[in-house]
Amino acid sequence: MTPENPEIYINHPTWGLLYRICVVDDNQDMFTTLYAQRLFFLVTNDVKGIKFQPIGRTEARMMLENRLRTIRRNGSSQEYDQLQSVFQRTFQ
């Protein structure tokens, strides 16, 4: 799961296809259900495999806002613009 590819999908065993919203941390990304975008998951990918941790909409929004602030400080305007667009579609 690399930040260079903005469209990454994975299959959740219960909820089906998930769409990656953003990178959260090393080996950790935020995903949402593809169509409704109402269920959010932190997905960790490490040597033990893939782990899905459900998170609430408010927590997901705060994590995405924090990621936007980090990207803005680091000066990556293209990544910021893409993530800002995702934020607006998902939370506004």
N, C-alpha and C positions, 0 to 999 in steps of 0.2 A: 504494500500500500504506500505509494509514493505521492508526494504533493504535486508532482509535475503533471499527472493525469487527473484532470478534474472529474471525469466520469468513471467512477468505480462502483461496481455492484457486487454484492455477495448474497448468498442464499441463507436465510435464517430457517432453522428446522421447523419452526411453528408459524412465523409471520410471512414467510416467502421472501421475495426479492427486496433487498434493502439498497438504498442509494447513499453513497458517501457524501456527507455535507462538508466535512473538513478534517484536517489533521488536528489532534488535540495535543499529543505528546509523542515521544518516541514509541513506536509500535502501538499507538492508540489513536483511533479515529472515531468520529461521530457519524453514525448512520441513522437514517430514518426510513420508514416504510415508503416504498416507491410511489404509490398512488395517493394515499390519504395524507401522508406526512404529518401524522399525529402521534406516532409512537417513535421514540428515540432510543438509541442504544450506543453505549460506548463499546467499541469492539477492540479487544486487545489481541494482538497476534505475536506470540512468542514461541519458544521452544516447546512449550506444553500444548500448543495448538491455539485455536481461536476461541475466545471467551466473549460472550455477549452479556453486557450488564445494562438492563433497562434503566433509563433515567427519565425524569419528568420533563414536561415542556418548558417550564420555567428554568430548570437547571440547564437544559440544552441551550436555551436562549442566552443565559449568562455565560456559558462556556464559549458560545459563538461570538458574543460581544468581546470577551477577553481575547479570543484569537484575533479578532479584527484590530484591537488595540495593539497587540504584539506585532502584527504585520505592518501596521501604520508606522510604528516606531522603527521597524527595520527597513522601511522605505521600499517595499516591493509593491509598487502601485498596480501592476497587472493582477497579481494575486489578491490584493485588497479589493479591487474593483469586482473581480469574479466572486469573491466571498460576500461582498456587500450585496450583490445581486441575489445570491442564494439566501442571505439573511432576509432581504425584503420579500422574496417569494414565500419563504417559509413562515415568517413571524409577523408580517404586516398585512 
